[in-house]
Amino acid sequence: MAEPKPIRRLTENLINKIAAGEIIHRPASALKELLENSLDAGATSIRVTVKDGGMKLLQIQDNGCGIRKSDLPILAERFTTSKLSTFSDLSRITTYGFRGEALASMSHVAHLSVITKTKPDTCAWKAAYSDGTLVDAKTGEKADPRPCAGNDGTTITIEDLFYNTPTRLSALRSTSEEYSRILDVITKYAIHNPTVSFLCKKAGSPSPDLSTPSSSDTATTIRLLYGHSVAKELIHHNVSSSDKNVKRRGGTDMDMDVDDEGDEDKQEEHEDEGGDDNPESWKAETYFTNANYQAKKMVFLLFINHRLVESSRMKRAFEACYLSVLPKGSSPFVYLSLQIDPRSVDVNVHPTKREVHFLNEEEITEKVADGIQACLAKQNHSRTFEYQAYLTTTIISRPHRLLLPRNGQGRNEMPADPHRKIYSQHKVRTSVQDRTLDSMFPIAHPNANVNQIAESSLLPSSSSSGAEMATTPPLNTLAKSREVKESQCFLTSIKALRQRLVKGKHRQLTEILEKHIFIGIVDLRRCLSLVQYSTKLYLVNHDALAEELFYQLGLRQFGDMSRIKLEPAPSLRELVQIAVDAEESIDNTKLTRAQIADRIVKVLMDRREMLAEYFSLTISESGHVENIPLLLKDYIPNLDNLPSFLMRLGPQVDWSSESECFETFLRELAYFYTPTPPILDPDYQASDDGELNQEKDKGKGKEKEGDKEKEKELYKSERWQIQHILFPAMRRYLTAPKSLLDRDVVQIANLPDLYKVFERC
């Protein structure tokens, strides 16, 4: 029999970290606690700044009452709060926070700093915390708060969240998903607090992703955050415990007059006579959509005593109200603000206050659901439907814009006469849904996607698990690139490079690429594709266009690029050595290949901090490549070219001058991102339909056939990536320079000229 293990008392540090794991699950849960503190402080303006989904930086600034200097030493200690002093206070709590664990938990799993100023103070005070105690932000030793400049209110900054708990950090999703969760939390609190101004943006971004005005109302805020489609179908309804018009349990009366002013007056009189003294009294305010609104997923916002909570029972009850109204698979939008006597609510049932228990939950849920159902029944007699009419006998064409030769007054345009007849030779295809060359041939494997490019890479880090941000939709889905915002940069050299792009813009060519319609890839090996603009057909070199596009995307996101994480991180020395060994043009030098590789590695290691800050190229102290820059979402470069890219950074980048350094580095990065056609077996030949024909060879085994099947998938994946990711990105972001004319963009046909040829025949 095994000996019993001794029982030990856990250390204080371990206890605090375990408690922190119960409170702070992800950046969004930390932000929820900070938002509630700001609202408790009476703030009317709240600004949130986020970097890397809140894992690198999460900052919230408010104009509330601030924190007194005398309270700063115990601010981040556990169970320190201004909300309650005795246990009886818990039954009357009306504030968001009360246990005093949020800031303490954050100080144990992140670097926490606070800048606060009360109205009577002459200056602000800055304090940093580690494991619940005041420390100096630089040395980590104990220190007192320091005076600094600041406005009335509090600014709390959380940096490097979960830096000391790697398991929790690795369990988080991508930075984009964490950021969307943060926006979701702010959106919900903004709707419930329309008189408070909320703003959320990414660090370095000039424009916010979420912004609401102060002194607004709930309906206006819903319209601003959820769109006109939700707001125009909203129904506003109030119900309370004193409302007699709603069917009680076991009753049969389903009639309800939501506009009866007399009943509302009676309800107010009841409250004035002391209705609030009844622990079972409650009132609810609801905004919900009518039968004209349909969504794939239900949006349910529930606030109980102004606290954001969840209730699966209420959600199911409200969904049931729409079963006979909405089609199967459709869901509504419901916002419910429920105010209950604090004595009837137990708020201390969940560490993050996500759930609460309250008396008469079933009765309240049923009463609110009956009110929603009665309102829907009254409005169900008139419903609107959107439809599109198809004209079968007459085709109506809009006057379109044609590029004509330049004259002294600039470009001429076709007169916009709606009654003018448009001849067939001047009609253009205006829908991107029309068929392309590739769509006219069958697809053997419709589920092939671009991730297969990464799976075939020779590098250990190029697997689909290594590029954590490489999530690509299937072939039959049109990829939608997210907006690539221009980073805020104050470097003179970067401003000059961006101005040079604007000055070198060729307007006519840029308009062609901006409004083109993709026809198909003519030859993948020669990098040739067909596009249509107006009545003209152009043959373009998509590799040259892509290289210019990625250079401009890199310049556009300078200093704020996303990252592709490589796991496991490959050795920089090994990658450079692979590329040097494969290079044939360096045999004439006096240095050996090993010496050349060492010099290139030394150049990159000496500048790794600059590469990480400006270009998101992260190299660890041990010489491993941890991250490479991501220029375009859903587009993963061919990682087989990573050794060559790193090797070229040594001799091809001008490290002696700032402007030339940035430009040459971005050119090399663009060259690395340029799509390279897969290396195919000689027995495969590209036919006109874009498929690969296999020459018969009975002597080849099954292993050879498996490799060829993989090459075929790579070929189709490359074509898909060019059509659905690169060309839409060119249409949106490429500023075409004059150098692309007559070499990479060539007009090969014009519809009016073709009609003239047909007329001669």
Solvent accessible surface area in square Angstrom, and as a share of the most:
residue,aa,sasa,rsa
1,M,239,1.06
2,A,94,0.73
3,E,150,0.67
4,P,118,0.74
5,K,181,0.77
6,P,92,0.58
7,I,176,0.89
8,R,186,0.68
9,R,222,0.81
10,L,92,0.46
11,T,91,0.53
12,E,119,0.53
13,N,72,0.37
14,L,78,0.39
15,I,61,0.31
16,N,16,0.08
17,K,60,0.25
18,I,89,0.45
19,A,10,0.08
20,A,1,0.01
21,G,20,0.19
22,E,91,0.41
23,I,7,0.04
24,I,0,0.00
25,H,72,0.32
26,R,53,0.19
27,P,0,0.00
28,A,7,0.06
29,S,20,0.13
30,A,0,0.00
31,L,0,0.00
32,K,24,0.10
33,E,10,0.04
34,L,1,0.01
35,L,0,0.00
36,E,1,0.01
37,N,47,0.24
38,S,4,0.03
39,L,23,0.11
40,D,45,0.23
41,A,29,0.22
42,G,55,0.53
43,A,5,0.04
44,T,75,0.44
45,S,41,0.26
46,I,1,0.00
47,R,106,0.39
48,V,1,0.00
49,T,27,0.16
50,V,1,0.00
51,K,85,0.36
52,D,52,0.27
53,G,5,0.04
54,G,0,0.00
55,M,29,0.13
56,K,98,0.42
57,L,32,0.16
58,L,0,0.00
59,Q,53,0.24
60,I,3,0.01
61,Q,67,0.30
62,D,15,0.08
63,N,68,0.35
64,G,8,0.08
65,C,87,0.52
66,G,14,0.14
67,I,35,0.18
68,R,158,0.58
69,K,88,0.37
70,S,91,0.59
71,D,50,0.26
72,L,0,0.00
73,P,63,0.40
74,I,85,0.43
75,L,32,0.16
76,A,0,0.00
77,E,72,0.32
78,R,65,0.24
79,F,129,0.54
80,T,38,0.22
81,T,54,0.31
82,S,108,0.69
83,K,58,0.25
84,L,50,0.25
85,S,102,0.66
86,T,75,0.43
87,F,172,0.72
88,S,59,0.38
89,D,33,0.17
90,L,30,0.15
91,S,52,0.33
92,R,137,0.50
93,I,16,0.08
94,T,94,0.55
95,T,42,0.25
96,Y,21,0.08
97,G,14,0.13
98,F,7,0.03
99,R,49,0.18
100,G,24,0.23
101,E,21,0.10
102,A,15,0.12
103,L,19,0.10
104,A,2,0.01
105,S,5,0.03
106,M,0,0.00
107,S,2,0.01
108,H,5,0.02
109,V,4,0.02
110,A,1,0.01
111,H,80,0.36
112,L,3,0.02
113,S,23,0.15
114,V,0,0.00
115,I,55,0.28
116,T,1,0.00
117,K,27,0.11
118,T,14,0.08
119,K,169,0.72
120,P,119,0.75
121,D,43,0.22
122,T,135,0.79
123,C,39,0.23
124,A,0,0.00
125,W,43,0.15
126,K,64,0.27
127,A,4,0.03
128,A,13,0.10
129,Y,4,0.01
130,S,40,0.26
131,D,66,0.34
132,G,4,0.04
133,T,58,0.34
134,L,19,0.09
135,V,19,0.11
136,D,40,0.21
137,A,77,0.60
138,K,194,0.82
139,T,94,0.55
140,G,48,0.46
141,E,120,0.54
142,K,170,0.72
143,A,36,0.28
144,D,114,0.59
145,P,16,0.10
146,R,123,0.45
147,P,84,0.53
148,C,36,0.22
149,A,98,0.76
150,G,35,0.33
151,N,121,0.62
152,D,59,0.31
153,G,3,0.03
154,T,12,0.07
155,T,24,0.14
156,I,11,0.06
157,T,17,0.10
158,I,0,0.00
159,E,79,0.35
160,D,46,0.24
161,L,3,0.01
162,F,3,0.01
163,Y,99,0.38
164,N,44,0.23
165,T,36,0.21
166,P,95,0.60
167,T,110,0.64
168,R,72,0.26
169,L,68,0.34
170,S,90,0.58
171,A,74,0.57
172,L,22,0.11
173,R,148,0.54
174,S,35,0.22
175,T,46,0.27
176,S,46,0.30
177,E,52,0.23
178,E,0,0.00
179,Y,14,0.05
180,S,58,0.38
181,R,91,0.33
182,I,0,0.00
183,L,41,0.20
184,D,61,0.32
185,V,20,0.11
186,I,0,0.00
187,T,15,0.09
188,K,45,0.19
189,Y,0,0.00
190,A,1,0.01
191,I,0,0.00
192,H,20,0.09
193,N,24,0.12
194,P,22,0.14
195,T,84,0.49
196,V,14,0.08
197,S,27,0.18
198,F,1,0.00
199,L,34,0.17
200,C,0,0.00
201,K,41,0.17
202,K,79,0.34
203,A,23,0.18
204,G,36,0.35
205,S,11,0.07
206,P,88,0.55
207,S,50,0.32
208,P,54,0.34
209,D,57,0.29
210,L,14,0.07
211,S,54,0.35
212,T,7,0.04
213,P,74,0.47
214,S,56,0.36
215,S,99,0.64
216,S,24,0.16
217,D,74,0.38
218,T,17,0.10
219,A,43,0.33
220,T,64,0.37
221,T,4,0.02
222,I,0,0.00
223,R,112,0.41
224,L,96,0.48
225,L,42,0.21
226,Y,56,0.21
227,G,28,0.27
228,H,110,0.49
229,S,62,0.40
230,V,6,0.03
231,A,12,0.09
232,K,101,0.43
233,E,19,0.08
234,L,36,0.18
235,I,16,0.08
236,H,92,0.41
237,H,10,0.04
238,N,82,0.42
239,V,2,0.01
240,S,3,0.02
241,S,30,0.19
242,S,25,0.16
243,D,22,0.11
244,K,154,0.65
245,N,45,0.23
246,V,7,0.04
247,K,48,0.20
248,R,110,0.40
249,R,152,0.56
250,G,79,0.76
251,G,37,0.35
252,T,130,0.75
253,D,82,0.43
254,M,86,0.38
255,D,111,0.57
256,M,11,0.05
257,D,70,0.36
258,V,46,0.27
259,D,112,0.58
260,D,47,0.24
261,E,130,0.58
262,G,36,0.34
263,D,43,0.22
264,E,87,0.39
265,D,74,0.38
266,K,137,0.58
267,Q,37,0.17
268,E,102,0.46
269,E,99,0.45
270,H,84,0.37
271,E,50,0.22
272,D,124,0.64
273,E,144,0.64
274,G,31,0.30
275,G,5,0.05
276,D,98,0.51
277,D,107,0.55
278,N,73,0.37
279,P,55,0.35
280,E,100,0.45
281,S,16,0.10
282,W,19,0.07
283,K,88,0.37
284,A,4,0.03
285,E,60,0.27
286,T,1,0.00
287,Y,20,0.08
288,F,0,0.00
289,T,0,0.00
290,N,18,0.09
291,A,7,0.05
292,N,43,0.22
293,Y,32,0.12
294,Q,86,0.38
295,A,26,0.20
296,K,192,0.81
297,K,159,0.67
298,M,13,0.06
299,V,42,0.24
300,F,31,0.13
301,L,0,0.00
302,L,3,0.01
303,F,0,0.00
304,I,4,0.02
305,N,25,0.13
306,H,83,0.37
307,R,7,0.02
308,L,21,0.11
309,V,6,0.03
310,E,108,0.49
311,S,21,0.14
312,S,72,0.46
313,R,112,0.41
314,M,0,0.00
315,K,70,0.30
316,R,146,0.53
317,A,30,0.24
318,F,0,0.00
319,E,61,0.28
320,A,52,0.40
321,C,6,0.03
322,Y,7,0.03
323,L,141,0.70
324,S,100,0.64
325,V,18,0.11
326,L,12,0.06
327,P,69,0.43
328,K,207,0.88
329,G,64,0.61
330,S,29,0.19
331,S,16,0.10
332,P,3,0.02
333,F,1,0.00
334,V,0,0.00
335,Y,5,0.02
336,L,0,0.00
337,S,7,0.05
338,L,0,0.00
339,Q,72,0.32
340,I,12,0.06
341,D,19,0.10
342,P,36,0.23
343,R,127,0.46
344,S,7,0.04
345,V,15,0.09
346,D,69,0.36
347,V,11,0.06
348,N,70,0.36
349,V,54,0.31
350,H,31,0.14
351,P,54,0.34
352,T,12,0.07
353,K,12,0.05
354,R,98,0.36
355,E,71,0.32
356,V,15,0.09
357,H,108,0.48
358,F,19,0.08
359,L,103,0.51
360,N,57,0.29
361,E,42,0.19
362,E,104,0.47
363,E,67,0.30
364,I,3,0.01
365,T,7,0.04
366,E,54,0.24
367,K,8,0.03
368,V,1,0.01
369,A,10,0.08
370,D,15,0.08
371,G,0,0.00
372,I,0,0.00
373,Q,71,0.32
374,A,9,0.07
375,C,5,0.03
376,L,5,0.02
377,A,72,0.56
378,K,97,0.41
379,Q,82,0.36
380,N,62,0.32
381,H,159,0.71
382,S,70,0.45
383,R,78,0.28
384,T,99,0.57
385,F,152,0.63
386,E,162,0.72
387,Y,190,0.72
388,Q,133,0.59
389,A,75,0.58
390,Y,173,0.66
391,L,108,0.54
392,T,129,0.75
393,T,131,0.76
394,T,81,0.47
395,I,140,0.71
396,I,134,0.68
397,S,46,0.30
398,R,198,0.72
399,P,55,0.35
400,H,33,0.15
401,R,99,0.36
402,L,24,0.12
403,L,12,0.06
404,L,71,0.36
405,P,114,0.72
406,R,140,0.51
407,N,71,0.36
408,G,81,0.78
409,Q,170,0.76
410,G,23,0.22
411,R,67,0.24
412,N,62,0.32
413,E,98,0.44
414,M,42,0.19
415,P,81,0.51
416,A,88,0.69
417,D,63,0.33
418,P,108,0.68
419,H,170,0.76
420,R,124,0.45
421,K,148,0.63
422,I,25,0.13
423,Y,124,0.47
424,S,62,0.40
425,Q,47,0.21
426,H,59,0.26
427,K,85,0.36
428,V,33,0.19
429,R,64,0.23
430,T,101,0.59
431,S,47,0.30
432,V,89,0.51
433,Q,145,0.64
434,D,56,0.29
435,R,143,0.52
436,T,17,0.10
437,L,62,0.31
438,D,38,0.19
439,S,56,0.36
440,M,103,0.46
441,F,75,0.31
442,P,118,0.74
443,I,90,0.46
444,A,73,0.56
445,H,89,0.40
446,P,70,0.44
447,N,119,0.61
448,A,2,0.02
449,N,36,0.18
450,V,4,0.02
451,N,32,0.16
452,Q,47,0.21
453,I,15,0.07
454,A,5,0.04
455,E,96,0.43
456,S,29,0.19
457,S,16,0.10
458,L,160,0.80
459,L,15,0.07
460,P,90,0.57
461,S,0,0.00
462,S,1,0.01
463,S,45,0.29
464,S,53,0.34
465,S,84,0.54
466,G,0,0.00
467,A,2,0.01
468,E,92,0.41
469,M,31,0.14
470,A,9,0.07
471,T,93,0.54
472,T,15,0.09
473,P,32,0.20
474,P,59,0.37
475,L,27,0.13
476,N,127,0.65
477,T,58,0.34
478,L,92,0.46
479,A,7,0.05
480,K,168,0.71
481,S,23,0.15
482,R,81,0.29
483,E,99,0.44
484,V,9,0.05
485,K,72,0.31
486,E,82,0.37
487,S,7,0.05
488,Q,99,0.44
489,C,19,0.11
490,F,153,0.64
491,L,54,0.27
492,T,111,0.65
493,S,12,0.08
494,I,0,0.00
495,K,89,0.38
496,A,48,0.37
497,L,2,0.01
498,R,36,0.13
499,Q,108,0.48
500,R,131,0.48
501,L,39,0.19
502,V,108,0.62
503,K,171,0.72
504,G,39,0.38
505,K,89,0.38
506,H,41,0.18
507,R,175,0.64
508,Q,52,0.23
509,L,1,0.01
510,T,12,0.07
511,E,16,0.07
512,I,10,0.05
513,L,1,0.00
514,E,88,0.39
515,K,98,0.42
516,H,3,0.01
517,I,19,0.10
518,F,14,0.06
519,I,22,0.11
520,G,0,0.00
521,I,7,0.04
522,V,79,0.45
523,D,29,0.15
524,L,5,0.03
525,R,126,0.46
526,R,170,0.62
527,C,16,0.10
528,L,45,0.22
529,S,0,0.00
530,L,26,0.13
531,V,0,0.00
532,Q,30,0.13
533,Y,10,0.04
534,S,16,0.10
535,T,12,0.07
536,K,38,0.16
537,L,48,0.24
538,Y,17,0.06
539,L,47,0.23
540,V,1,0.00
541,N,40,0.20
542,H,2,0.01
543,D,26,0.13
544,A,23,0.18
545,L,0,0.00
546,A,0,0.00
547,E,56,0.25
548,E,18,0.08
549,L,0,0.00
550,F,1,0.00
551,Y,6,0.02
552,Q,12,0.06
553,L,1,0.01
554,G,0,0.00
555,L,1,0.01
556,R,79,0.29
557,Q,16,0.07
558,F,4,0.02
559,G,40,0.39
560,D,65,0.33
561,M,9,0.04
562,S,29,0.18
563,R,80,0.29
564,I,0,0.00
565,K,81,0.35
566,L,4,0.02
567,E,84,0.38
568,P,94,0.59
569,A,32,0.25
570,P,11,0.07
571,S,23,0.15
572,L,1,0.00
573,R,79,0.29
574,E,112,0.50
575,L,4,0.02
576,V,0,0.00
577,Q,39,0.17
578,I,96,0.49
579,A,8,0.06
580,V,1,0.00
581,D,78,0.41
582,A,78,0.61
583,E,58,0.26
584,E,147,0.66
585,S,86,0.55
586,I,34,0.17
587,D,96,0.50
588,N,148,0.76
589,T,71,0.41
590,K,202,0.86
591,L,60,0.30
592,T,78,0.45
593,R,71,0.26
594,A,48,0.38
595,Q,88,0.39
596,I,27,0.14
597,A,0,0.00
598,D,69,0.36
599,R,150,0.55
600,I,11,0.06
601,V,22,0.13
602,K,129,0.55
603,V,40,0.23
604,L,0,0.00
605,M,46,0.21
606,D,92,0.48
607,R,78,0.29
608,R,58,0.21
609,E,135,0.61
610,M,48,0.21
611,L,0,0.00
612,A,27,0.21
613,E,119,0.54
614,Y,51,0.19
615,F,0,0.00
616,S,5,0.03
617,L,0,0.00
618,T,29,0.17
619,I,4,0.02
620,S,22,0.14
621,E,141,0.63
622,S,87,0.56
623,G,13,0.12
624,H,68,0.30
625,V,0,0.00
626,E,65,0.29
627,N,22,0.11
628,I,0,0.00
629,P,1,0.00
630,L,2,0.01
631,L,3,0.02
632,L,1,0.01
633,K,69,0.29
634,D,13,0.07
635,Y,3,0.01
636,I,9,0.05
637,P,2,0.01
638,N,42,0.21
639,L,1,0.01
640,D,53,0.28
641,N,43,0.22
642,L,0,0.00
643,P,9,0.05
644,S,45,0.29
645,F,5,0.02
646,L,0,0.00
647,M,21,0.09
648,R,68,0.25
649,L,0,0.00
650,G,14,0.14
651,P,92,0.58
652,Q,88,0.39
653,V,7,0.04
654,D,55,0.29
655,W,48,0.17
656,S,106,0.68
657,S,43,0.28
658,E,91,0.41
659,S,31,0.20
660,E,78,0.35
661,C,8,0.05
662,F,8,0.03
663,E,37,0.17
664,T,39,0.23
665,F,0,0.00
666,L,1,0.01
667,R,88,0.32
668,E,16,0.07
669,L,1,0.00
670,A,0,0.00
671,Y,117,0.45
672,F,7,0.03
673,Y,1,0.00
674,T,13,0.08
675,P,8,0.05
676,T,49,0.29
677,P,43,0.27
678,P,27,0.17
679,I,163,0.83
680,L,23,0.11
681,D,21,0.11
682,P,119,0.75
683,D,34,0.18
684,Y,4,0.02
685,Q,103,0.46
686,A,51,0.40
687,S,36,0.23
688,D,153,0.79
689,D,46,0.24
690,G,8,0.08
691,E,49,0.22
692,L,15,0.07
693,N,81,0.41
694,Q,97,0.43
695,E,81,0.37
696,K,197,0.83
697,D,71,0.37
698,K,204,0.86
699,G,76,0.73
700,K,48,0.20
701,G,46,0.44
702,K,180,0.76
703,E,143,0.64
704,K,78,0.33
705,E,84,0.38
706,G,41,0.40
707,D,76,0.39
708,K,3,0.01
709,E,79,0.36
710,K,101,0.43
711,E,36,0.16
712,K,53,0.22
713,E,25,0.11
714,L,28,0.14
715,Y,5,0.02
716,K,22,0.09
717,S,1,0.01
718,E,11,0.05
719,R,19,0.07
720,W,5,0.02
721,Q,4,0.02
722,I,2,0.01
723,Q,29,0.13
724,H,32,0.14
725,I,0,0.00
726,L,0,0.00
727,F,1,0.00
728,P,33,0.21
729,A,1,0.01
730,M,1,0.00
731,R,67,0.25
732,R,136,0.50
733,Y,24,0.09
734,L,9,0.04
735,T,35,0.20
736,A,0,0.00
737,P,26,0.17
738,K,142,0.60
739,S,71,0.46
740,L,8,0.04
741,L,55,0.28
742,D,130,0.68
743,R,161,0.59
744,D,6,0.03
745,V,9,0.05
746,V,63,0.36
747,Q,85,0.38
748,I,88,0.45
749,A,24,0.19
750,N,28,0.14
751,L,52,0.26
752,P,27,0.17
753,D,70,0.36
754,L,73,0.36
755,Y,70,0.26
756,K,108,0.46
757,V,67,0.39
758,F,128,0.53
759,E,133,0.60
760,R,183,0.67
761,C,135,0.81
